[in-house]
Each structure stands twice: as structure tokens, then as C-alpha cells.
Amino acid sequence: METGLLPDISVVKNGMYSGHWANYNVTPTFTNVPKDLNKYMTLEMDIYAPKKDNSQFIILINCPDSAAGICYFSKDMIVNWEGWK
């Protein structure tokens, strides 16, 4: 697993394990994904919440080449569900 996530076999939707974000003070960082996402149209993931608590987090994807200035995609998320989303 990458920085900020721990392997978890107790809650798995696909694969052998999921990533559990146990320490909210550490930002999960993924380094094994393509740097250039221009050929992709969507980002898809499954997120599990054990309870609806209205906590918030941000999905943030930086652009590899910021020659045009600040370049990123962000999506604010509110945990307003229970189970898989």
C-alpha cells in the first residue's frame, strides 16, 4: 500500500484487500499511477464508510506539468452515506 493507507482484509469490495485510512493526519499518496491522465475521461473508485458522519475530505489530483500555472482537479466529498459508494 502507499503512504497513508494500511492493508485491510475486513472490508473488501474487489481484490485481496482494501486501503484503510487510519491516520487522518497523513495524506494518502499514490505514486504507481500514470502521471499523464489526458487519455482518461473518468476517475472511478469505491469508497466505504462504516457510518454516515458528514465528515469531509478532498480528492486532489495534481497536474504533472504546471507550465500554465496552477493545475489540478479537486472534488470535495462529504461522508453522507453508510456502506459502499
URCORGI-V920125 format. One record per pair of residues at least 6 apart in sequence whose ideal C-beta (glycine too) atoms are under 7 Angstrom apart, sorted by the first residue. I is the first residue (numbers start at 1). GAP is how many residues later the second one is. Records with the same first field share a line. If there is no record, write none. Layout:
BEGIN
I: GAP + GAP
END
This chain:
BEGIN
1: 6 + 18
2: 26 + 27 + 28 + 29
3: 23 + 25 + 26
4: 17 + 19 + 22 + 23 + 24 + 25
5: 14 + 15 + 16 + 23
6: 14 + 16
7: 10
8: 9 + 10 + 11 + 12
9: 8
11: 7 + 37
12: 6
13: 33 + 71
18: 30
21: 7
35: 29
36: 28
46: 38
47: 38
48: 35 + 36
49: 30 + 32 + 33 + 34
51: 31
52: 27 + 28 + 29 + 30
53: 26
54: 24 + 25 + 26
55: 24
56: 20 + 21 + 22
57: 20
58: 16 + 17 + 18 + 19
59: 15 + 16 + 18
60: 12 + 14
61: 11 + 12
62: 10
63: 8 + 9
END
